[in-house]
Structures are given as structure tokens and as C-alpha cells.
Amino acid sequence: MELTLGCTTRPFRDVSFAEACRRIAAAGYTDVAVFSGIAADSSREDVLAMRQVALDAGLVPSMLLARAPLDLGLEPAIAAYRQLIEHAVTLGASWLLDLGAGQEMLRDRYVSLMRQVAPDAQQAGVGISVKPHGGITRTTADLMALHKAVGHQAFGICYDPGNIIYYTQGAERPEDNISRVAPLVTTGIIKDCVLRGGVPDVMITPGEGWVDFHVVLSSLVEGGFRGPLYLECVDGETIDEIDRNVQGTWQYVAEILARMPE
């Protein structure tokens, strides 16, 4: 099974975007998810410049991190999100990665926002994927309920197994519910997690924590998932350590996928 393997800029947040792209490409990834440097108020020129940097490194800038100012009200959030959709198109990204809302009181506003902007995203050829990030997207059940509430083809789930452990503090394990959510998953994050003295930690290299990636990835594929996947976190203090772990994760995930039937 061949799936798109990308990497977010998060492991390389202490270097320039150009340097991050160079290192991501050198590690074997084909795509980059842009986690910083582009916001709703960014200029088109700045977005085009980042697109060119990624392309020059041999990467497809296929995902953009999205956040809307829900706390300012629905209309400002809609305006900001529509601008992010435009930026995604300019960047050449097929996906907006959304983080939901951190407060339960904002759930209805978030659903209204997504119902308003999902048709715009679909028309632009951009998919929105919401991932577990606490608040209204803490558990798999939360994600599935949100998906049903929005009810639009352009709105899917980004499955992040490490965050399922992190935000539930180990009360939910991704392997327990992955088969149920798999048909709704449009993008995936490669992230592990472990609890140390009861405190969750995602800054570890995938395969070294609690997530069983063999189960998670095979269940996703069996449920119809066809990618893309993006690495988000690895262990490492120095840039050389991070490089090794980013490259090692590519090999680790590629070997799991290679054993799966087409």
C-alpha cells in the first residue's frame, strides 16, 4: 500500500521554513504541512513566496494549519476562514487542518462556522479535516458527533492517535475505536504519546510510545482511508537528532504500509 507521506513543519520550528523544507525532503517525504507563517491576514505575496520555497525543495505544500477566531464571534470567524481557504488555494494545499474549539461553549458556533465555510472549501477544491485537540474534539466520539453535526462532504476527520491518548490522559486508546471512525477519516497524523508519571507527552518518536501504528494504519486502510499522512512530532534536542528521527519515522511508517495489501 502506497500512501502520501508528508511531514509538518513542527519538528523543525526552530529553523527557517526553507531549511525545514530542505530537511523534510532529504528525509524522504513528498509533502509538507505548513504549521506557521500563514494566517488569515497574511498577504497573497507571502503565501506565494512560501509555496515557491516548498516547491524549490521538491515538496508539495499540501496542507495548511487553520484556526478561526471563534471567540470574536461567528461573522469574523467566517471571514477569517474564507481567507484561509483562499490562502490554501494560493499555497497549492488540498487540505486545511482544523483544531476545533477548546471550549465546549463554542461548539454550536463552531458547527455553524463549518456549515458556512465547507461549501466554499468544496468549491475551491479544498478539504477541511478536524483533529482531536481537546475541548470539543477530545475523544473519537466527539469527532464523530461533530462530523455528523456539520454534515458536509468537504468536512472530514484528521485522525491523530497521539492526541487521543494525550487529551484523554490515556483513558482512550486509539486502537479501541479506530475501526468505527476510519470511514470518516480524510487525513492522518503520525504522532505517538506516552504517559510519564500520569503526564502525557507527545514529543517522542513514533513507535516508541503507546500507539500501535500497525493496528491504527491497517484499520484506517481497511476502512477506506487512502491518505495523506503527516508526521507531526519526534524526539530530539539537536537538529541532527531531529533529522535522524524524522527520517527514521519515514522508514518505520513506509515499512508498515509496504506490508499492507493494495
Contacts in CASP RR format, 6 or more apart in sequence:
PFRMAT RR
TARGET T0000
AUTHOR 0000-0000-0000
METHOD contacts of the structure
MODEL  1
MELTLGCTTRPFRDVSFAEACRRIAAAGYTDVAVFSGIAADSSREDVLAM
RQVALDAGLVPSMLLARAPLDLGLEPAIAAYRQLIEHAVTLGASWLLDLG
AGQEMLRDRYVSLMRQVAPDAQQAGVGISVKPHGGITRTTADLMALHKAV
GHQAFGICYDPGNIIYYTQGAERPEDNISRVAPLVTTGIIKDCVLRGGVP
DVMITPGEGWVDFHVVLSSLVEGGFRGPLYLECVDGETIDEIDRNVQGTW
QYVAEILARMPE
1 221 0 8 1.000
1 257 0 8 1.000
1 258 0 8 1.000
1 260 0 8 1.000
1 261 0 8 1.000
1 262 0 8 1.000
2 257 0 8 1.000
3 221 0 8 1.000
3 226 0 8 1.000
3 227 0 8 1.000
3 228 0 8 1.000
3 229 0 8 1.000
3 257 0 8 1.000
4 30 0 8 1.000
4 31 0 8 1.000
4 62 0 8 1.000
4 227 0 8 1.000
4 228 0 8 1.000
4 229 0 8 1.000
5 28 0 8 1.000
5 29 0 8 1.000
5 30 0 8 1.000
5 31 0 8 1.000
5 228 0 8 1.000
5 229 0 8 1.000
5 230 0 8 1.000
5 231 0 8 1.000
5 250 0 8 1.000
5 253 0 8 1.000
5 254 0 8 1.000
6 24 0 8 1.000
6 29 0 8 1.000
6 30 0 8 1.000
6 31 0 8 1.000
6 32 0 8 1.000
6 33 0 8 1.000
6 62 0 8 1.000
6 228 0 8 1.000
6 229 0 8 1.000
6 230 0 8 1.000
6 231 0 8 1.000
7 24 0 8 1.000
7 27 0 8 1.000
7 29 0 8 1.000
7 31 0 8 1.000
7 32 0 8 1.000
7 33 0 8 1.000
7 230 0 8 1.000
7 231 0 8 1.000
7 246 0 8 1.000
7 250 0 8 1.000
8 32 0 8 1.000
8 33 0 8 1.000
8 35 0 8 1.000
8 63 0 8 1.000
8 189 0 8 1.000
8 230 0 8 1.000
8 231 0 8 1.000
8 232 0 8 1.000
9 17 0 8 1.000
9 20 0 8 1.000
9 24 0 8 1.000
9 32 0 8 1.000
9 33 0 8 1.000
9 34 0 8 1.000
9 35 0 8 1.000
9 36 0 8 1.000
10 35 0 8 1.000
10 232 0 8 1.000
10 233 0 8 1.000
11 20 0 8 1.000
11 231 0 8 1.000
11 232 0 8 1.000
11 233 0 8 1.000
11 234 0 8 1.000
11 242 0 8 1.000
11 245 0 8 1.000
11 246 0 8 1.000
12 19 0 8 1.000
12 20 0 8 1.000
12 23 0 8 1.000
12 24 0 8 1.000
12 239 0 8 1.000
12 242 0 8 1.000
13 20 0 8 1.000
13 35 0 8 1.000
13 36 0 8 1.000
14 239 0 8 1.000
15 23 0 8 1.000
15 239 0 8 1.000
17 34 0 8 1.000
17 36 0 8 1.000
17 37 0 8 1.000
17 50 0 8 1.000
17 53 0 8 1.000
17 54 0 8 1.000
18 53 0 8 1.000
18 56 0 8 1.000
18 57 0 8 1.000
20 32 0 8 1.000
21 32 0 8 1.000
21 53 0 8 1.000
21 54 0 8 1.000
21 56 0 8 1.000
21 57 0 8 1.000
21 58 0 8 1.000
21 59 0 8 1.000
22 57 0 8 1.000
23 239 0 8 1.000
23 243 0 8 1.000
23 246 0 8 1.000
24 32 0 8 1.000
24 57 0 8 1.000
24 59 0 8 1.000
24 246 0 8 1.000
25 57 0 8 1.000
25 58 0 8 1.000
25 59 0 8 1.000
26 243 0 8 1.000
26 247 0 8 1.000
27 243 0 8 1.000
27 246 0 8 1.000
27 247 0 8 1.000
27 248 0 8 1.000
27 250 0 8 1.000
28 247 0 8 1.000
28 250 0 8 1.000
29 59 0 8 1.000
29 231 0 8 1.000
29 250 0 8 1.000
30 59 0 8 1.000
30 60 0 8 1.000
31 59 0 8 1.000
31 60 0 8 1.000
31 61 0 8 1.000
31 62 0 8 1.000
31 63 0 8 1.000
31 228 0 8 1.000
31 230 0 8 1.000
32 54 0 8 1.000
32 57 0 8 1.000
32 59 0 8 1.000
32 60 0 8 1.000
32 61 0 8 1.000
32 62 0 8 1.000
32 63 0 8 1.000
33 62 0 8 1.000
33 63 0 8 1.000
33 64 0 8 1.000
33 65 0 8 1.000
33 95 0 8 1.000
33 97 0 8 1.000
33 230 0 8 1.000
34 50 0 8 1.000
34 54 0 8 1.000
34 61 0 8 1.000
34 63 0 8 1.000
34 64 0 8 1.000
34 65 0 8 1.000
34 91 0 8 1.000
34 93 0 8 1.000
35 65 0 8 1.000
36 65 0 8 1.000
37 46 0 8 1.000
37 50 0 8 1.000
38 46 0 8 1.000
38 47 0 8 1.000
38 50 0 8 1.000
38 64 0 8 1.000
38 65 0 8 1.000
38 87 0 8 1.000
38 91 0 8 1.000
40 68 0 8 1.000
40 79 0 8 1.000
40 80 0 8 1.000
40 81 0 8 1.000
40 83 0 8 1.000
40 84 0 8 1.000
40 87 0 8 1.000
41 83 0 8 1.000
42 87 0 8 1.000
44 86 0 8 1.000
44 87 0 8 1.000
44 90 0 8 1.000
47 87 0 8 1.000
47 90 0 8 1.000
47 91 0 8 1.000
48 90 0 8 1.000
50 61 0 8 1.000
50 91 0 8 1.000
51 61 0 8 1.000
51 90 0 8 1.000
51 91 0 8 1.000
51 92 0 8 1.000
54 60 0 8 1.000
54 61 0 8 1.000
55 61 0 8 1.000
60 92 0 8 1.000
61 91 0 8 1.000
61 92 0 8 1.000
61 93 0 8 1.000
62 92 0 8 1.000
62 93 0 8 1.000
62 94 0 8 1.000
62 95 0 8 1.000
62 228 0 8 1.000
63 93 0 8 1.000
63 94 0 8 1.000
63 95 0 8 1.000
63 96 0 8 1.000
63 97 0 8 1.000
63 187 0 8 1.000
63 228 0 8 1.000
63 230 0 8 1.000
64 84 0 8 1.000
64 87 0 8 1.000
64 88 0 8 1.000
64 91 0 8 1.000
64 93 0 8 1.000
64 95 0 8 1.000
64 96 0 8 1.000
64 97 0 8 1.000
65 96 0 8 1.000
65 97 0 8 1.000
65 99 0 8 1.000
66 81 0 8 1.000
66 84 0 8 1.000
66 88 0 8 1.000
66 96 0 8 1.000
66 97 0 8 1.000
66 98 0 8 1.000
66 99 0 8 1.000
66 128 0 8 1.000
67 98 0 8 1.000
67 99 0 8 1.000
68 77 0 8 1.000
68 78 0 8 1.000
68 80 0 8 1.000
68 81 0 8 1.000
68 84 0 8 1.000
68 113 0 8 1.000
69 76 0 8 1.000
69 77 0 8 1.000
69 80 0 8 1.000
70 77 0 8 1.000
70 101 0 8 1.000
70 106 0 8 1.000
70 109 0 8 1.000
70 110 0 8 1.000
70 113 0 8 1.000
71 106 0 8 1.000
73 109 0 8 1.000
74 109 0 8 1.000
74 112 0 8 1.000
74 113 0 8 1.000
74 116 0 8 1.000
77 109 0 8 1.000
77 113 0 8 1.000
78 113 0 8 1.000
78 116 0 8 1.000
78 117 0 8 1.000
81 113 0 8 1.000
81 117 0 8 1.000
82 117 0 8 1.000
82 120 0 8 1.000
84 96 0 8 1.000
85 96 0 8 1.000
85 117 0 8 1.000
85 120 0 8 1.000
85 121 0 8 1.000
85 124 0 8 1.000
85 126 0 8 1.000
86 124 0 8 1.000
88 94 0 8 1.000
88 95 0 8 1.000
88 96 0 8 1.000
88 124 0 8 1.000
88 126 0 8 1.000
89 124 0 8 1.000
89 125 0 8 1.000
89 126 0 8 1.000
93 126 0 8 1.000
94 125 0 8 1.000
94 126 0 8 1.000
94 127 0 8 1.000
95 126 0 8 1.000
95 127 0 8 1.000
95 128 0 8 1.000
95 129 0 8 1.000
95 186 0 8 1.000
95 187 0 8 1.000
95 228 0 8 1.000
96 121 0 8 1.000
96 126 0 8 1.000
96 127 0 8 1.000
96 128 0 8 1.000
96 129 0 8 1.000
97 129 0 8 1.000
97 131 0 8 1.000
97 158 0 8 1.000
97 187 0 8 1.000
98 128 0 8 1.000
98 129 0 8 1.000
98 130 0 8 1.000
98 131 0 8 1.000
98 158 0 8 1.000
99 130 0 8 1.000
99 131 0 8 1.000
99 133 0 8 1.000
99 137 0 8 1.000
100 110 0 8 1.000
100 130 0 8 1.000
100 133 0 8 1.000
100 135 0 8 1.000
100 136 0 8 1.000
100 137 0 8 1.000
100 146 0 8 1.000
101 107 0 8 1.000
101 109 0 8 1.000
101 110 0 8 1.000
101 135 0 8 1.000
101 136 0 8 1.000
101 137 0 8 1.000
102 133 0 8 1.000
102 134 0 8 1.000
102 135 0 8 1.000
102 136 0 8 1.000
103 135 0 8 1.000
103 136 0 8 1.000
104 135 0 8 1.000
104 136 0 8 1.000
106 136 0 8 1.000
107 136 0 8 1.000
107 146 0 8 1.000
110 136 0 8 1.000
110 146 0 8 1.000
111 146 0 8 1.000
111 149 0 8 1.000
111 150 0 8 1.000
114 128 0 8 1.000
114 130 0 8 1.000
114 150 0 8 1.000
114 152 0 8 1.000
114 155 0 8 1.000
115 150 0 8 1.000
115 151 0 8 1.000
115 152 0 8 1.000
117 128 0 8 1.000
118 128 0 8 1.000
118 150 0 8 1.000
118 151 0 8 1.000
118 152 0 8 1.000
118 153 0 8 1.000
118 154 0 8 1.000
118 155 0 8 1.000
119 152 0 8 1.000
119 154 0 8 1.000
121 127 0 8 1.000
121 128 0 8 1.000
121 154 0 8 1.000
121 155 0 8 1.000
122 152 0 8 1.000
122 153 0 8 1.000
122 154 0 8 1.000
125 154 0 8 1.000
126 154 0 8 1.000
127 154 0 8 1.000
127 155 0 8 1.000
127 156 0 8 1.000
127 186 0 8 1.000
128 154 0 8 1.000
128 155 0 8 1.000
128 156 0 8 1.000
129 156 0 8 1.000
129 157 0 8 1.000
129 158 0 8 1.000
129 186 0 8 1.000
129 187 0 8 1.000
129 188 0 8 1.000
130 137 0 8 1.000
130 143 0 8 1.000
130 146 0 8 1.000
130 147 0 8 1.000
130 155 0 8 1.000
130 156 0 8 1.000
130 157 0 8 1.000
130 158 0 8 1.000
131 137 0 8 1.000
131 143 0 8 1.000
131 157 0 8 1.000
131 158 0 8 1.000
131 159 0 8 1.000
131 160 0 8 1.000
131 163 0 8 1.000
131 188 0 8 1.000
131 189 0 8 1.000
132 138 0 8 1.000
132 139 0 8 1.000
132 140 0 8 1.000
132 142 0 8 1.000
132 143 0 8 1.000
132 159 0 8 1.000
132 160 0 8 1.000
132 163 0 8 1.000
132 164 0 8 1.000
132 167 0 8 1.000
133 160 0 8 1.000
133 163 0 8 1.000
133 167 0 8 1.000
134 163 0 8 1.000
134 167 0 8 1.000
135 142 0 8 1.000
135 167 0 8 1.000
136 142 0 8 1.000
136 146 0 8 1.000
137 143 0 8 1.000
137 146 0 8 1.000
138 167 0 8 1.000
138 168 0 8 1.000
139 164 0 8 1.000
139 167 0 8 1.000
139 168 0 8 1.000
139 172 0 8 1.000
140 164 0 8 1.000
140 172 0 8 1.000
140 174 0 8 1.000
140 177 0 8 1.000
140 178 0 8 1.000
140 180 0 8 1.000
140 181 0 8 1.000
141 177 0 8 1.000
143 157 0 8 1.000
143 181 0 8 1.000
143 184 0 8 1.000
144 157 0 8 1.000
144 180 0 8 1.000
144 181 0 8 1.000
144 184 0 8 1.000
147 155 0 8 1.000
147 156 0 8 1.000
147 157 0 8 1.000
147 184 0 8 1.000
156 184 0 8 1.000
156 185 0 8 1.000
156 186 0 8 1.000
157 181 0 8 1.000
157 184 0 8 1.000
157 185 0 8 1.000
157 186 0 8 1.000
158 185 0 8 1.000
158 186 0 8 1.000
158 187 0 8 1.000
158 188 0 8 1.000
158 189 0 8 1.000
159 174 0 8 1.000
159 178 0 8 1.000
159 181 0 8 1.000
159 182 0 8 1.000
159 185 0 8 1.000
159 187 0 8 1.000
159 188 0 8 1.000
159 189 0 8 1.000
159 216 0 8 1.000
159 220 0 8 1.000
160 188 0 8 1.000
160 189 0 8 1.000
160 191 0 8 1.000
160 232 0 8 1.000
161 174 0 8 1.000
161 178 0 8 1.000
161 189 0 8 1.000
161 191 0 8 1.000
161 192 0 8 1.000
161 193 0 8 1.000
161 211 0 8 1.000
161 213 0 8 1.000
161 216 0 8 1.000
162 174 0 8 1.000
162 189 0 8 1.000
162 191 0 8 1.000
162 192 0 8 1.000
162 193 0 8 1.000
162 202 0 8 1.000
162 211 0 8 1.000
163 189 0 8 1.000
163 191 0 8 1.000
163 193 0 8 1.000
163 202 0 8 1.000
164 172 0 8 1.000
164 173 0 8 1.000
164 174 0 8 1.000
165 172 0 8 1.000
165 173 0 8 1.000
165 174 0 8 1.000
165 193 0 8 1.000
165 194 0 8 1.000
165 195 0 8 1.000
165 200 0 8 1.000
165 210 0 8 1.000
165 211 0 8 1.000
166 193 0 8 1.000
166 200 0 8 1.000
166 202 0 8 1.000
167 200 0 8 1.000
169 195 0 8 1.000
169 198 0 8 1.000
169 200 0 8 1.000
170 193 0 8 1.000
170 195 0 8 1.000
170 200 0 8 1.000
170 210 0 8 1.000
173 210 0 8 1.000
174 211 0 8 1.000
174 212 0 8 1.000
174 216 0 8 1.000
175 211 0 8 1.000
175 212 0 8 1.000
175 215 0 8 1.000
175 216 0 8 1.000
175 219 0 8 1.000
178 215 0 8 1.000
178 216 0 8 1.000
178 219 0 8 1.000
178 220 0 8 1.000
179 219 0 8 1.000
179 222 0 8 1.000
179 223 0 8 1.000
182 219 0 8 1.000
182 220 0 8 1.000
182 222 0 8 1.000
182 223 0 8 1.000
182 224 0 8 1.000
182 225 0 8 1.000
183 223 0 8 1.000
183 224 0 8 1.000
185 220 0 8 1.000
185 225 0 8 1.000
186 225 0 8 1.000
186 227 0 8 1.000
187 227 0 8 1.000
187 228 0 8 1.000
187 229 0 8 1.000
187 230 0 8 1.000
188 220 0 8 1.000
188 225 0 8 1.000
188 227 0 8 1.000
188 228 0 8 1.000
188 229 0 8 1.000
188 230 0 8 1.000
189 229 0 8 1.000
189 230 0 8 1.000
189 231 0 8 1.000
189 232 0 8 1.000
190 206 0 8 1.000
190 213 0 8 1.000
190 229 0 8 1.000
190 230 0 8 1.000
190 231 0 8 1.000
190 232 0 8 1.000
190 249 0 8 1.000
190 253 0 8 1.000
191 202 0 8 1.000
191 206 0 8 1.000
191 211 0 8 1.000
191 231 0 8 1.000
191 232 0 8 1.000
191 233 0 8 1.000
192 202 0 8 1.000
192 204 0 8 1.000
192 205 0 8 1.000
192 206 0 8 1.000
192 207 0 8 1.000
192 208 0 8 1.000
192 209 0 8 1.000
192 210 0 8 1.000
192 211 0 8 1.000
192 213 0 8 1.000
192 233 0 8 1.000
193 200 0 8 1.000
193 201 0 8 1.000
193 202 0 8 1.000
193 204 0 8 1.000
193 209 0 8 1.000
193 210 0 8 1.000
193 211 0 8 1.000
194 200 0 8 1.000
194 201 0 8 1.000
194 204 0 8 1.000
194 208 0 8 1.000
194 209 0 8 1.000
194 210 0 8 1.000
195 201 0 8 1.000
195 210 0 8 1.000
202 232 0 8 1.000
202 233 0 8 1.000
203 233 0 8 1.000
203 234 0 8 1.000
203 235 0 8 1.000
203 236 0 8 1.000
204 233 0 8 1.000
204 234 0 8 1.000
204 235 0 8 1.000
205 234 0 8 1.000
205 235 0 8 1.000
205 236 0 8 1.000
205 245 0 8 1.000
205 248 0 8 1.000
205 249 0 8 1.000
206 213 0 8 1.000
206 231 0 8 1.000
206 233 0 8 1.000
206 234 0 8 1.000
206 249 0 8 1.000
206 252 0 8 1.000
206 253 0 8 1.000
207 213 0 8 1.000
207 252 0 8 1.000
208 235 0 8 1.000
213 252 0 8 1.000
213 253 0 8 1.000
213 256 0 8 1.000
214 256 0 8 1.000
217 229 0 8 1.000
217 253 0 8 1.000
217 256 0 8 1.000
217 257 0 8 1.000
217 260 0 8 1.000
218 256 0 8 1.000
218 260 0 8 1.000
221 260 0 8 1.000
229 253 0 8 1.000
231 246 0 8 1.000
231 249 0 8 1.000
231 250 0 8 1.000
231 253 0 8 1.000
234 242 0 8 1.000
234 245 0 8 1.000
234 246 0 8 1.000
234 249 0 8 1.000
235 241 0 8 1.000
235 245 0 8 1.000
236 242 0 8 1.000
236 245 0 8 1.000
END
